[in-house]
């Protein structure tokens, strides 16, 4: 190992140790702030509307959107304005879309695996997953997160034989200004780390991809609770997801 590589390795270990020490020292404050945020944050309901449907004309595709409160559309009042409604509408311009939404507020990765295990066995051409925020705030360990991703990927590839699985990255939680410091720093650091581990988990799996949510972080794109996406953020998310789905559909058609 070169001197430079050894130096980088030492710096990396030192950074981990310092972060661990800082976390230990901050635990009492982090717990108090977490309770305060939970008490203070406005609780928004999941939107009304259909959670499955058919729309559009053209090549038929089946789509499952599954996951947490963001997948469920918390932040808007109607499912037509949420992720599922906007994504299916965009895809319907060029496809006949058979779509299904299965999502609940508070869902963690472990609970998502349980959810998949209870579903009726069927094949989906595309699955869009929103998961991770609750793992970050409910203190899922890194090892459990990695294991859950492995179990989930294996489940999707074998039981559901899905052509394409898109994992939406956890949003940049270090920018959530409604969360006070140092809790915001700690949560943001965990969110970044979980995204890195997710990317590593799927990097050798051609059926899976990670979707980075490049959404401006200002008032227009935030819901009333200053935490969930607004209709405008869901629109960007839906466009990014549709681009990924269309790209994989094109690749699929050229390989047949």
N, C-alpha and C positions, 0 to 999 in steps of 0.2 A: 504494500500500500504506500502511495506517495505521501510525502510530508503534508501537502495541501489537503489530500483526502483525509488523512489522519486528523488534521486540524479541524476540518469541517465536521468530522464525526464527534470530536470532543465538544465542539461548540453546540452541536445538536443535543448531545446528552446533557450538557450544562443547562441548556434552555429548558429541557424537559424537567430537570430537577428544580430549577427556579420556579417554573409554572406550578409544579406540584406543591412546593413550599408555600407559594403565594396563595394557592387554593386552600391549603390547610389553615393558614392564618386568617383567611377571609370567610371561612365557613359560617361562623355566627352571623356576619353581616349579610352574606348571600342568602341564608335561610330567611332572615327577617325581610329582606327586600323581595324575595320570591313570594312570601306570604302577602306582602303589601301589594305587589303587582296583581296577584290573583284576586285579591279583595277589590282592588280599584278598577281593574279592566272591565269594560262593558261587555256583557255576555250577549252575543248576537246569535239568533236562531239560524238553523239551516233553512235555505229558501224553499218556498213552495213550488210545486210543479212536477211534471213527469220525470221518472228516473230511467226510462227506457223508451225507445221509439225507432221509427224508420223515416228516412228523409232522402230526397235527392234521386237522381237518375244516373246511370252509367255503370261502371264496374262495381260490383257489390263487395263491400268490406264490412267486417264485424269489428266493433270497437268496444272495449271495456275500459272505463275510467274508475279507478278504485283508490281508496286511501282515506285521508284525514279530513279535517274541516275545510281545508282549501279545495280539495277535490269535491267535497259536498257543496261548495259554493257559498260558504259563510262569508258575508260581506255585502251580498246583494239580496234582493227580496224575491226574485224569480229565477228558476232554473234556466230559463232562456237567456238570462244575462250572465249566468255562471260559466264555469269552464266547460262542462258537458254540453250545455246549450249552444255556446258560441263555437266550440270546436266542431260539433256535428253539423252546424249550419255552414261553416267554412268548407268542410269536406264534401258537403252535399252538392256543391257547385260542379264537382267532377265525378262524384261517386254516389252510388246508392248505399247509404250508411245505415247499418243496423247497430244501434248503440245502447249500452247499458251503463248505468252509474250505480256503484255500490260504495258508499262512503259514510263515515260517521265522525263527528267531532271527537277529539281526544284519542283517536286510534294510534297505537304504537306499531312498530314493525312486528313485534311478537303477536300482537292482536290481529295484524293484517294476515299473518300466516294462518292463524286460526280461522279467519274469515274465508280465506281461499279453501281451506280444508272442508268447509261446510257448504261450498258452492256445488251446484250440479255440474258434473263434468261436461265441458263443452269446449270447442275450439274457438279462439278469437284470433283474428288476423293481427290485431294490434291491441296492446294493453298499455295504458298510461297510468303510472303510479305516482301518487303524491304522498310521501311518508318521511318522517324524520324529525319534524319540529317537536312532536311530543316525546320522542326518544331523547332529544336534547334537554328538554325542560324536566322530564321525569327521571333523568339521570341513568338512562341505559348506559352500560359500560361499553367501551370501544370493542372489547372482545365479543360481547353479546350482539352488538350492532353488526359486526363482520359476519358472525355466525348466522344471524338472521337473514342477512343479504344472501349468503350462500344457500341457505335452506329455501329461501324464496325463489331464487334463480333456478335452482334445481326443480322445484315444484312447477314453475311456469314452463320450463323446457320439456319436462316429462309428462306430467299429468295433463297440462293444458295445450301442449304442442303449439305454442304461440309463435307466429312468424317474427314478430317484433315486440320487444318490451322496452318502453321508454320510462326511465326513472327521472322524475323532475328533481333537480338539486334542491336542497334546503335553502331557503332564502337567506340573504345576508343579515343575520340577526344582530350583528354588531351595529347595524344602522337603525335598529328599532329604538327611537328616541324616547318612547314611553317607558322603556325599561331603564331604571337608574344604573349608574355606574357604582360599584364595579361588576354588578350582576350582568350588565349588558356585555362587558368585555369577556366575562367567563362564558356566557351562553354563545356569544359570537365565535369565540375560539373553538368551542365544541362543534358548532355548526360547520365551520370550515373543515375541521378534522374529519367529521362524519362524511362530508362530501368527498374528501380525498380518499377515504377508505372505500366509499361506494365506487368511485372511479376505478380504483385498483381491483375491486371485486369483479367488475364486468369487463375489464380491458381485453381479456382474451376470449370473450363470448360475443360472437358476431350477431347473435339475436338481440343483444341488449345494448342500449346506449343511454348516456346521461344527458339531460337537457338543462343547460344553464339558463336561468330565468333573468335575462338582461332587461330588467324593468326599472325605469327611473324611480328613485325612492323619494317621492315628494307627495304632497297632500292629494293631488289628483288621483294617484294610484293606490291610495289607502282607504279602507272602509272606515265607518264611523268609529270603530274601536281602535283605530290607528295601528292595527295589527294584521288584519286579513286584507286580501286584495279587494280593490274596487272593481266596478264593471270595466274600467279602462285597463286595469292590470290583467283581468281575466281575458280581455281581448288580445293583449300582447302574448300572453301565455298560450292561448288557443292558436294564434298564428304561428308561433314557434313550434308547437306540437304538430300542427298540420303540415308544416314544411318538412319536419322529420318523417312523418307518416308517408307523405307523398314521395319523398326521396327513397324510402325503403320499398315502397310499392313499385317504383320505377326499376329499382335494382332487382326486385323479385321477378318482374315480368321479363327482364333481359336474361335471366338465368334459366327460364323454362323453355 
